[in-house]
């Protein structure tokens, strides 16, 4: 007997009344906001599971650092970022440029997740297809890393399965085959008593819906909440594994060998007592960081090894213990980033310890015709450095210590290159794992492809630290002070000019060698109130004076004179 639905207010005796708040109509779907949230959670769960599995795989030595999908996506994101936008990020955010890029990639992924969720609201199968496309793109990013193998795709594949499983489950009502819900089946009601009928409703029958059970808001939010909590928890564990459990313990266990040679400590006649001047030795925590690593690479000393190959008589591979067994050298060197504008802060001076790169190359035996070394970081960043620079008397280092302690992770732990006299983009490879002896004709590095010079010696430069721009100072002796550098040549003098007047010699700090900066100070007798402008220029040990013509940082470093405008008050 059919049950009429012409009287929606009629009820069968004994039938259960659905909760009007919790039980939704059979046609209910998540709202637009809820659907977008589902996509974001699914994407977050995918990445969290993949990152956890990648971290565990690296922990036991089965996977390489390339297995981290976030790191791979980040490196690809940086690689695809227009050059003008990279320089804008560096000039605007400085050492926080990675944070800015990370926020940019995060917003991009958030938008992708929202789009997948919105599409899934009406077309779940298309949403699954979009998710698969995203997995393929991420997989390509993973395989683009120089140390990647097909096995490194496993975390991404399993993470993708988790995310797609969540997505399918959240939209299961739309994915379920259509069933005519308007024609319910009927079943006898065993204990019902005949009390008459209303319309065609039979008192002995109860309506039973056919097809999948109706979804509820409560079920939806419970499921979404579990997915979100799982993504956060799994992601937190993934971040903890490589950073705390491995690398920090490895770094703290390093026992630095005694240096057998090297430069002396900082000179005693530094000018650190001048208020506002940069300290002669830059503390590790204040040392600038400019690199392409979206996520700081993390390696233990057990995981690290260095391959030396290419145009050599014999290919060699050094372990951490091999490196520490070689003669150790300390060398105070000032490093400078080519992106440093005139008067910029992307420069720092530190006491480095490590092994001469020349000694390592000699073990391999560079062949005739080679003119450069193509170095590679564990994250795939590449650098070309002139071979003669790495083998001359400047003592370029494979450094493993900075200011008396193992390298900080963000500055290259376990091992990085330190080469006096060259900007970092052609010399200072962090987390270095590969040295290929080759030629400039056959090897093109990361930044060279992007329009920067293949060779970039540091230009003679100087900077005013005090007074600050627009600072107010009192009449009397006003210290105008800063630093000057010309690595591998050395600084012989600094001059100061006030308001287009004559150039006056400044007093220099002690000299720790040609490869470090020198502090300088000039005490100006400020007698006139008002606005004044100070400029500085340096002279290197060859007699060359700092270039005053203004040039941009691209392709091989900025030129021009630093100046500060300040006010003298009574």
DRENLOPA-686546 format. One line per 8 residues: their letters; for each residue x negated, y, z negated of C-alpha. Coordinates in nm, 4 decimals, always signed. Layout:
N
a	X/Y/Z  ...
***
This chain:
570
xxxxxxxx	+0.0000/+0.0000/+0.0000  -0.1373/+0.3366/+0.0946  -0.1642/+0.6022/-0.1686  -0.0330/+0.9396/-0.0586  -0.2427/+1.2468/-0.1117  +0.0357/+1.4868/-0.0261  +0.0748/+1.5887/-0.3901  -0.2660/+1.6880/-0.5214
xxxxxxxx	-0.1283/+1.7560/-0.8665  -0.0014/+1.4029/-0.9136  -0.2008/+1.1503/-1.1175  -0.1935/+0.7790/-1.1541  -0.1228/+0.6635/-1.5072  -0.4430/+0.5361/-1.6625  -0.6664/+0.7012/-1.4029  -0.9828/+0.8745/-1.5354
xxxxxxxx	-0.9807/+1.2521/-1.5046  -1.3133/+1.3758/-1.3624  -1.4974/+1.6448/-1.5539  -1.4140/+1.9609/-1.3527  -1.7482/+2.1217/-1.4440  -1.9852/+1.8292/-1.3939  -1.8253/+1.6318/-1.1126  -1.8571/+1.8113/-0.7816
xxxxxxxx	-1.6374/+1.7860/-0.4751  -1.7491/+1.5232/-0.2265  -1.8700/+1.7978/+0.0094  -2.1004/+1.9689/-0.2423  -2.4546/+2.0632/-0.1402  -2.7347/+2.2382/-0.3277  -2.7348/+2.6150/-0.2842  -2.9961/+2.7901/-0.0710
xxxxxxxx	-3.2047/+2.8729/-0.3775  -3.1771/+2.5176/-0.5094  -3.2736/+2.3738/-0.1718  -3.5779/+2.5996/-0.1464  -3.6772/+2.4920/-0.4963  -3.6587/+2.1262/-0.3919  -3.9031/+2.1940/-0.1078  -4.1463/+2.3769/-0.3347
xxxxxxxx	-4.1360/+2.0989/-0.5953  -4.1869/+1.8328/-0.3277  -4.4904/+2.0172/-0.1922  -4.6271/+2.0718/-0.5420  -4.5831/+1.7049/-0.6272  -4.7626/+1.6053/-0.3068  -5.0645/+1.8214/-0.3818  -5.0738/+1.7321/-0.7517
xxxxxxxx	-5.0718/+1.3574/-0.6904  -5.3275/+1.3898/-0.4106  -5.5582/+1.6059/-0.6249  -5.5363/+1.3599/-0.9140  -5.6181/+1.0627/-0.6930  -5.9010/+1.2554/-0.5265  -6.0461/+1.3458/-0.8664  -6.0238/+0.9867/-0.9870
xxxxxxxx	-6.1787/+0.8614/-0.6637  -6.4701/+1.1010/-0.7014  -6.5060/+1.0044/-1.0668  -6.5715/+0.6395/-0.9783  -6.7688/+0.7222/-0.6644  -6.5219/+0.5890/-0.4080  -6.4328/+0.9227/-0.2507  -6.6222/+1.2345/-0.1471
xxxxxxxx	-6.5390/+1.5942/-0.2490  -6.3709/+1.6272/+0.0910  -6.0819/+1.4143/-0.0390  -5.9394/+1.7148/-0.2265  -5.6620/+1.8478/-0.0003  -5.6501/+2.1844/-0.1757  -6.0206/+2.2367/-0.1240  -5.9961/+2.1278/+0.2400
xxxxxxxx	-5.6975/+2.3548/+0.3029  -5.8737/+2.6407/+0.1277  -6.1877/+2.6069/+0.3370  -5.9792/+2.5919/+0.6545  -5.7756/+2.8897/+0.5338  -6.0964/+3.0880/+0.4865  -6.2307/+2.9715/+0.8220  -5.9167/+3.0865/+1.0033
xxxxxxxx	-5.8952/+3.4200/+0.8211  -5.9835/+3.7084/+1.0578  -6.3247/+3.8602/+0.9914  -6.1818/+4.2047/+0.9205  -5.9543/+4.0560/+0.6546  -6.2450/+3.8742/+0.4883  -6.4459/+4.1944/+0.4713  -6.1419/+4.3774/+0.3366
xxxxxxxx	-6.1077/+4.1144/+0.0625  -6.4773/+4.1383/-0.0273  -6.4845/+4.5190/-0.0286  -6.1540/+4.5472/-0.2168  -6.1723/+4.2600/-0.4640  -6.5492/+4.2017/-0.4847  -6.6330/+3.8832/-0.6727  -6.2597/+3.8245/-0.7114
xxxxxxxx	-6.2131/+3.7831/-0.3372  -6.1580/+3.4073/-0.3826  -5.8729/+3.4816/-0.6199  -5.7159/+3.7060/-0.3571  -5.7561/+3.4399/-0.0884  -5.6212/+3.1776/-0.3274  -5.3134/+3.3896/-0.3904  -5.2707/+3.4321/-0.0156
xxxxxxxx	-5.2887/+3.0593/+0.0495  -5.0623/+2.9904/-0.2466  -4.7975/+3.2249/-0.1107  -4.8291/+3.0608/+0.2309  -4.7764/+2.7135/+0.0820  -4.4883/+2.8451/-0.1265  -4.3222/+2.9778/+0.1872  -4.3771/+2.6461/+0.3670
xxxxxxxx	-4.2190/+2.4597/+0.0754  -3.9175/+2.6903/+0.0752  -3.8706/+2.6443/+0.4508  -3.8854/+2.2651/+0.4174  -3.6279/+2.2780/+0.1392  -3.3927/+2.5078/+0.3291  -3.4115/+2.2893/+0.6386  -3.3476/+1.9828/+0.4230
xxxxxxxx	-3.0220/+2.1295/+0.2966  -2.8541/+2.0680/+0.6322  -3.1010/+1.8500/+0.8218  -3.2973/+1.6345/+0.5779  -3.4564/+1.4221/+0.8469  -3.6007/+1.7308/+1.0166  -3.7326/+1.8445/+0.6784  -3.9087/+1.5106/+0.6380
xxxxxxxx	-4.0549/+1.5583/+0.9853  -4.1865/+1.9024/+0.8883  -4.3421/+1.7521/+0.5768  -4.5155/+1.4898/+0.7898  -4.6503/+1.7631/+1.0205  -4.7896/+1.9456/+0.7163  -4.9566/+1.6232/+0.6020  -5.1140/+1.5775/+0.9454
xxxxxxxx	-5.2481/+1.9356/+0.9422  -5.3881/+1.8865/+0.5925  -5.5402/+1.5555/+0.6970  -5.7154/+1.7295/+0.9846  -5.8528/+1.9833/+0.7353  -5.9835/+1.6993/+0.5173  -6.1539/+1.5282/+0.8106  -6.3100/+1.8581/+0.9195
xxxxxxxx	-6.5323/+1.8533/+0.6097  -6.8842/+1.7333/+0.6999  -6.8931/+1.4578/+0.4367  -6.5407/+1.3259/+0.5004  -6.4467/+0.9721/+0.5990  -6.1114/+0.8161/+0.6812  -6.0965/+0.6774/+0.3270  -6.0769/+1.0358/+0.1983
xxxxxxxx	-5.7278/+1.0568/+0.3498  -5.5918/+0.8032/+0.1001  -5.5098/+1.0546/-0.1796  -5.3269/+1.2753/+0.0693  -5.1304/+0.9795/+0.2076  -5.0186/+0.8635/-0.1367  -4.9435/+1.2180/-0.2474  -4.7401/+1.2683/+0.0682
xxxxxxxx	-4.5433/+0.9523/-0.0049  -4.4604/+1.0860/-0.3518  -4.3538/+1.4249/-0.2194  -4.1444/+1.2881/+0.0662  -3.9881/+1.0352/-0.1708  -3.8823/+1.3202/-0.3965  -3.7494/+1.5182/-0.0997  -3.5455/+1.2232/+0.0304
xxxxxxxx	-3.4060/+1.1455/-0.3142  -3.3044/+1.5059/-0.3736  -3.1098/+1.5161/-0.0478  -2.9912/+1.1532/-0.0538  -2.6252/+1.2461/-0.0051  -2.7034/+1.4108/+0.3261  -2.9287/+1.1228/+0.4286  -2.6648/+0.8603/+0.3401
xxxxxxxx	-2.4498/+0.7315/+0.6271  -2.1236/+0.9177/+0.6625  -1.8297/+0.7370/+0.4953  -1.4659/+0.8486/+0.5257  -1.4026/+0.9641/+0.1715  -1.0460/+1.0682/+0.2532  -0.9259/+0.7067/+0.2563  -0.9914/+0.5579/-0.0839
xxxxxxxx	-0.9324/+0.1927/-0.1571  -0.6903/+0.0868/-0.4266  -0.7032/-0.1748/-0.6968  -0.4456/-0.3057/-0.9410  -0.4274/-0.1596/-1.2865  -0.3945/-0.4600/-1.5129  -0.2567/-0.2946/-1.8224  -0.0436/-0.0254/-1.6625
xxxxxxxx	+0.3269/-0.0131/-1.7436  +0.5803/+0.0656/-1.4683  +0.7104/+0.4111/-1.5442  +0.8325/+0.5115/-1.2035  +0.6623/+0.6805/-0.9131  +0.5979/+1.0242/-0.7785  +0.5902/+1.0375/-0.4000  +0.3995/+0.7348/-0.2738
xxxxxxxx	+0.1813/+0.7012/-0.5888  +0.2193/+0.3518/-0.7234  +0.1855/+0.3157/-1.0997  +0.0106/-0.0210/-1.0608  -0.2725/+0.1098/-0.8421  -0.5823/+0.3249/-0.9139  -0.7775/+0.5128/-0.6459  -1.1453/+0.4143/-0.6019
xxxxxxxx	-1.3747/+0.6290/-0.3831  -1.5527/+0.4544/-0.0988  -1.9190/+0.5310/-0.0141  -2.2006/+0.6850/-0.2167  -2.1201/+0.8228/-0.5562  -2.0541/+1.1926/-0.5720  -2.3538/+1.3974/-0.6805  -2.3480/+1.6179/-0.9871
xxxxxxxx	-2.5132/+1.9449/-1.0707  -2.6407/+1.7843/-1.3874  -2.8050/+1.5035/-1.1910  -2.9593/+1.7523/-0.9492  -3.1157/+1.9735/-1.2133  -3.2330/+1.6741/-1.4136  -3.4028/+1.5299/-1.1062  -3.5556/+1.8639/-1.0034
xxxxxxxx	-3.6785/+1.9268/-1.3563  -3.8451/+1.5871/-1.3768  -4.0141/+1.6487/-1.0416  -4.1390/+1.9922/-1.1467  -4.2728/+1.8661/-1.4797  -4.4423/+1.5745/-1.3065  -4.6108/+1.8068/-1.0566  -4.7391/+2.0374/-1.3312
xxxxxxxx	-4.8582/+1.7533/-1.5553  -5.0292/+1.5600/-1.2777  -5.1900/+1.8760/-1.1413  -5.3235/+1.9691/-1.4853  -5.4801/+1.6266/-1.5305  -5.6331/+1.6499/-1.1825  -5.7967/+1.9836/-1.2656  -5.9296/+1.8512/-1.5963
xxxxxxxx	-6.0984/+1.5389/-1.4657  -6.3771/+1.6815/-1.2469  -6.4421/+2.0011/-1.4408  -6.4469/+1.8966/-1.8032  -6.5094/+1.5253/-1.8085  -6.7848/+1.5131/-1.5492  -6.9599/+1.8296/-1.4481  -6.9720/+2.0062/-1.7836
xxxxxxxx	-7.1141/+1.6958/-1.9480  -7.3657/+1.6517/-1.6668  -7.4807/+2.0122/-1.6914  -7.5133/+2.0040/-2.0698  -7.7250/+1.6884/-2.0454  -7.9872/+1.8500/-1.8203  -8.3313/+1.8780/-1.9790  -8.5279/+2.1331/-1.7797
xxxxxxxx	-8.8903/+2.0365/-1.7123  -9.1740/+2.2633/-1.8128  -9.2744/+2.4969/-1.5325  -9.6268/+2.4424/-1.4057  -9.6496/+2.7785/-1.2271  -9.4549/+3.0937/-1.1644  -9.4167/+3.4648/-1.2143  -9.4312/+3.6266/-1.5538
xxxxxxxx	-9.1264/+3.7280/-1.7508  -8.9677/+4.0702/-1.7139  -9.2139/+4.3549/-1.7739  -9.2126/+4.5215/-2.1129  -9.1746/+4.8722/-1.9712  -8.8228/+4.8308/-1.8365  -8.5680/+5.1116/-1.8569  -8.2867/+4.9159/-2.0198
xxxxxxxx	-8.2551/+5.1871/-2.2860  -8.1227/+5.4377/-2.0305  -7.7450/+5.4430/-2.0940  -7.5512/+5.2954/-1.8027  -7.8450/+5.1602/-1.6029  -7.8324/+4.8010/-1.4756  -8.0357/+4.5713/-1.7043  -8.3572/+4.4507/-1.5463
xxxxxxxx	-8.2445/+4.0874/-1.5769  -7.8811/+4.0310/-1.4842  -7.6986/+3.8022/-1.7303  -7.5580/+3.4890/-1.5678  -7.2037/+3.5906/-1.6598  -7.2453/+3.9250/-1.4798  -7.4207/+3.7944/-1.1694  -7.2209/+3.8630/-0.8547
xxxxxxxx	-7.0589/+3.5742/-0.6692  -6.9823/+3.5983/-0.2982  -6.9373/+3.2725/-0.1041  -6.6875/+3.0893/+0.1130  -6.5928/+2.8233/-0.1429  -6.2170/+2.8400/-0.1966  -6.2513/+2.5949/-0.4844  -6.5876/+2.5842/-0.6610
xxxxxxxx	-6.7534/+2.2532/-0.5604  -6.8229/+2.0251/-0.8548  -7.0999/+1.7667/-0.8549  -7.2850/+1.5872/-1.1277  -7.6588/+1.5361/-1.1157  -7.5934/+1.1648/-1.0551  -7.3812/+1.2472/-0.7499  -7.6284/+1.4965/-0.6040
xxxxxxxx	-7.8851/+1.4025/-0.3445  -8.0678/+1.5936/-0.0734  -8.1225/+1.4604/+0.2761  -8.4070/+1.6107/+0.4821  -8.3993/+1.5124/+0.8490  -8.4041/+1.6400/+1.2063  -8.7310/+1.7399/+1.3705  -8.9460/+1.5695/+1.1079
xxxxxxxx	-9.1972/+1.2862/+1.1047  -8.9993/+1.0976/+0.8420  -8.6484/+1.1406/+0.7059  -8.6334/+1.1561/+0.3272  -8.3605/+1.1574/+0.0641  -8.4257/+1.3024/-0.2808  -8.2281/+1.2227/-0.5939  -8.1967/+1.4492/-0.8962
xxxxxxxx	-8.4691/+1.2575/-1.0788  -8.6941/+1.2825/-0.7722  -8.6528/+1.6597/-0.7697  -8.7267/+1.7012/-1.1401  -9.0405/+1.4893/-1.1038  -9.1919/+1.7409/-0.8599  -9.4021/+2.0398/-0.9741  -9.1693/+2.3063/-1.1142
xxxxxxxx	-9.1970/+2.6797/-1.0543  -9.0333/+2.9835/-1.2156  -8.9797/+3.2845/-0.9936  -8.8014/+3.6107/-1.0690  -8.6050/+3.7069/-0.7583  -8.3408/+3.9689/-0.6814  -8.0622/+3.8323/-0.4609  -7.8541/+4.0577/-0.2373
xxxxxxxx	-7.5371/+3.9950/-0.0373  -7.5257/+4.1284/+0.3166  -7.1720/+4.2518/+0.2453  -7.3118/+4.4931/-0.0123  -7.2177/+4.8458/+0.0941  -7.4427/+5.1421/+0.0248  -7.4402/+5.1795/-0.3537  -7.2600/+4.8473/-0.3940
xxxxxxxx	-7.2755/+4.5952/-0.6775  -7.3371/+4.2684/-0.4878  -7.6928/+4.2376/-0.6131  -7.8513/+4.0793/-0.9183  -8.1917/+3.9896/-1.0588  -8.2629/+3.6572/-1.2312  -8.5444/+3.4267/-1.3331  -8.5054/+3.1101/-1.1264
xxxxxxxx	-8.6685/+2.7716/-1.1763  -8.7012/+2.4922/-0.9257  -8.9170/+2.3256/-0.6640  -9.0823/+2.4916/-0.3650  -8.8866/+2.4216/-0.0487  -9.2220/+2.4128/+0.1303  -9.3267/+2.1147/-0.0842  -9.0079/+1.9262/+0.0020
xxxxxxxx	-9.0410/+1.9990/+0.3735  -9.4044/+1.8895/+0.3665  -9.2921/+1.5460/+0.2463  -9.0832/+1.5120/+0.5633  -9.3390/+1.6678/+0.7984  -9.1776/+1.9321/+1.0253  -9.2619/+1.8761/+1.3911  -9.3957/+2.1240/+1.6428
xxxxxxxx	-9.1268/+2.3324/+1.8092  -8.8994/+2.3543/+1.5057  -8.8270/+2.7118/+1.3985  -8.5447/+2.6913/+1.1440  -8.3816/+2.4839/+0.8731  -8.0069/+2.4244/+0.8986  -7.8882/+2.3832/+0.5387  -7.5464/+2.2505/+0.4408
xxxxxxxx	-7.3509/+2.2838/+0.1189  -7.1401/+2.0005/-0.0178  -6.8314/+2.1986/+0.0866  -6.9495/+2.2257/+0.4484  -7.0858/+2.5813/+0.4465  -7.3925/+2.6113/+0.6709  -7.6930/+2.8438/+0.6894  -7.9879/+2.8788/+0.9279
xxxxxxxx	-8.3142/+3.0018/+0.7725  -8.6420/+3.0629/+0.9578  -8.8815/+2.7754/+0.8968  -9.1795/+3.0088/+0.8569  -9.0013/+3.1951/+0.5768  -8.9434/+2.8700/+0.3885  -9.3060/+2.7646/+0.4191  -9.4991/+3.0904/+0.3658
xxxxxxxx	-9.6304/+3.2365/+0.0402  -9.2993/+3.3778/-0.0850  -9.2219/+3.0541/-0.2744  -8.8666/+2.9878/-0.1582  -8.7039/+2.7522/-0.4081  -8.4653/+2.4665/-0.4442  -8.3508/+2.6114/-0.7759  -8.1853/+2.4177/-1.0565
xxxxxxxx	-8.2099/+2.6747/-1.3374  -8.1168/+3.0402/-1.3801  -8.2403/+3.2580/-1.6653  -8.3586/+2.9605/-1.8652  -8.0516/+2.7373/-1.8353  -7.9151/+2.4935/-1.5763  -7.7435/+2.6713/-1.2901  -7.3870/+2.7765/-1.3710
xxxxxxxx	-7.1417/+2.5737/-1.1634  -7.0205/+2.8800/-0.9744  -7.3798/+2.9692/-0.8849  -7.4658/+2.6346/-0.7291  -7.5108/+2.3604/-0.9912  -7.6860/+2.1242/-0.9547  -7.9138/+2.2774/-0.6846  -7.9171/+2.5862/-0.4642
xxxxxxxx	-8.1604/+2.7694/-0.2379  -8.3297/+3.0938/-0.3456  -8.5299/+3.2680/-0.0726  -8.6914/+3.6072/-0.1460  -8.6515/+3.8754/+0.1179  -8.3469/+3.7458/+0.3076  -7.9808/+3.8272/+0.2602  -7.7850/+3.5420/+0.1071
xxxxxxxx	-7.5877/+3.4509/+0.4185  -7.9075/+3.3316/+0.5896  -8.0812/+3.1790/+0.2894  -7.8935/+3.1242/-0.0369  -7.7070/+2.7969/+0.0201  -7.5373/+2.6858/-0.3023  -7.4574/+2.3226/-0.3854  -7.7070/+2.2308/-0.1117
xxxxxxxx	-7.7109/+1.8651/-0.0038  -7.8666/+1.8647/+0.3442  -8.1670/+2.0227/+0.5162  -8.2036/+1.9685/+0.8905  -8.5250/+2.0885/+1.0510  -8.4227/+2.2149/+1.3939  -8.4224/+2.5238/+1.6186  -8.2102/+2.8362/+1.6310
xxxxxxxx	-8.1201/+2.7375/+1.9873  -7.9650/+2.4119/+1.8684  -7.8067/+2.5157/+1.5374  -7.5509/+2.7879/+1.4752  -7.4502/+2.8576/+1.1156  -7.1174/+2.9570/+0.9640  -7.1640/+3.3344/+0.9702  -7.3595/+3.3461/+1.2952
xxxxxxxx	-7.0586/+3.2036/+1.4783  -6.8598/+3.4939/+1.3353  -7.0800/+3.7656/+1.4786  -7.3453/+3.8122/+1.2103  -7.7198/+3.8035/+1.2762  -7.9123/+3.4785/+1.2733  -8.2036/+3.6509/+1.0982  -8.1493/+3.9171/+0.8344
xxxxxxxx	-8.4378/+4.0463/+0.6206  -8.3252/+4.2627/+0.3302  -8.3468/+4.6355/+0.3987  -8.5131/+4.8797/+0.1619  -8.2332/+5.0240/-0.0494  -8.1544/+5.2061/-0.3724  -7.8504/+5.2758/-0.5872  -7.7465/+5.5326/-0.8469
xxxxxxxx	-7.6004/+5.3720/-1.1595  -7.5634/+5.6909/-1.3662  -7.4018/+5.9318/-1.3665  -7.0868/+5.7641/-1.2409  -6.8878/+5.9194/-0.9605  -6.6812/+6.2146/-1.0888  -6.8278/+6.1751/-1.4375  -6.8611/+6.4835/-1.6572
xxxxxxxx	-7.1985/+6.5474/-1.8223  -7.3209/+6.8205/-2.0527  -7.5835/+7.0788/-1.9698  -7.9387/+6.9833/-2.0519  -8.1494/+6.6845/-1.9553  -7.9239/+6.4600/-1.7449  -8.0596/+6.1123/-1.6631  -8.0051/+6.0179/-1.3014
xxxxxxxx	-8.0964/+5.6504/-1.2883  -8.0483/+5.3290/-1.0976  -8.2272/+5.0458/-0.9198  -8.4176/+5.0044/-0.5920  -8.5129/+4.6912/-0.3994  -8.7131/+4.5721/-0.0990  -8.7650/+4.2014/-0.1631  -9.0877/+4.0448/-0.0345
xxxxxxxx	-9.2310/+4.3928/+0.0219  -9.1757/+4.5593/-0.3138  -9.0852/+4.9128/-0.4194  -9.3551/+5.1788/-0.4487  -9.1413/+5.4848/-0.5188  -8.7959/+5.6391/-0.5556  -8.6968/+6.0011/-0.5008  -8.3911/+6.1980/-0.6081
xxxxxxxx	-8.2291/+6.4967/-0.4396  -7.9840/+6.7338/-0.6113  -7.7457/+6.9448/-0.4015  -7.9543/+6.9279/-0.0814  -8.2609/+7.0540/-0.2685  -8.6127/+6.9135/-0.2499  -8.6827/+6.5440/-0.3041  -8.8263/+6.4770/-0.6500
xxxxxxxx	-9.0127/+6.1676/-0.7664  -8.8400/+5.9426/-1.0185  -9.0091/+5.7348/-1.2884  -9.0203/+5.3614/-1.2117  -8.9906/+5.0691/-1.4505  -9.2600/+4.8063/-1.4707  -9.3127/+4.5788/-1.1737  -9.2324/+4.2060/-1.1951
xxxxxxxx	-9.3430/+4.1445/-0.8382  -9.2451/+4.2266/-0.4840  -8.9371/+4.0041/-0.4981  -8.7526/+4.1940/-0.7724  -8.5810/+4.5257/-0.7939  -8.7232/+4.8128/-0.9988  -8.5323/+5.0442/-1.2247  -8.5866/+5.4164/-1.1914
xxxxxxxx	-8.4861/+5.7363/-1.3716  -8.5152/+6.1094/-1.3094  -8.4288/+6.3549/-1.5867  -8.2684/+6.6564/-1.4250  -8.2453/+6.9837/-1.6138  -7.8788/+7.0732/-1.5630  -7.8397/+7.4459/-1.6209  -7.5493/+7.5361/-1.3930
xxxxxxxx	-7.1932/+7.4270/-1.4653  -6.9826/+7.2915/-1.1835  -6.9860/+7.0083/-0.9319  -7.3166/+6.8620/-0.8185  -7.4268/+6.5804/-0.5874  -7.7248/+6.3512/-0.6411  -7.8830/+6.1294/-0.3744  -8.1605/+5.8726/-0.3932
xxxxxxxx	-8.3983/+5.7069/-0.1503  -8.6625/+5.4377/-0.1939  -9.0001/+5.3734/-0.0366  -9.1268/+5.0170/-0.0074  -9.4822/+4.8958/-0.0555  -9.5524/+4.9210/+0.3178  -9.4771/+5.2947/+0.3077  -9.1448/+5.2649/+0.4912
xxxxxxxx	-8.8765/+5.5021/+0.3616  -8.5167/+5.3927/+0.3200  -8.3082/+5.4505/+0.6342  -8.0699/+5.7431/+0.5884  -7.8571/+5.6778/+0.8983  -7.5222/+5.5260/+0.8032  -7.4560/+5.1737/+0.9350  -7.1933/+4.9140/+0.8487
xxxxxxxx	-7.2726/+4.5832/+0.6789  -7.2090/+4.3929/+1.0045  -7.4211/+4.2371/+1.1513  -7.7275/+4.2501/+0.9244  -7.6691/+4.4823/+0.6292  -7.5657/+4.8396/+0.5580  -7.7920/+5.1440/+0.5690  -7.7543/+5.4969/+0.4343
xxxxxxxx	-7.8305/+5.6856/+0.1137  -7.6302/+5.6392/-0.2034  -7.4943/+5.9544/-0.3622  -7.2869/+6.0492/-0.6658  -7.0801/+6.3599/-0.7221  -7.0472/+6.4614/-1.0874  -6.9517/+6.7614/-1.2999  -7.1699/+6.9569/-1.5404
xx	-6.9839/+7.1173/-1.8275  -7.0989/+7.3602/-2.0910
***
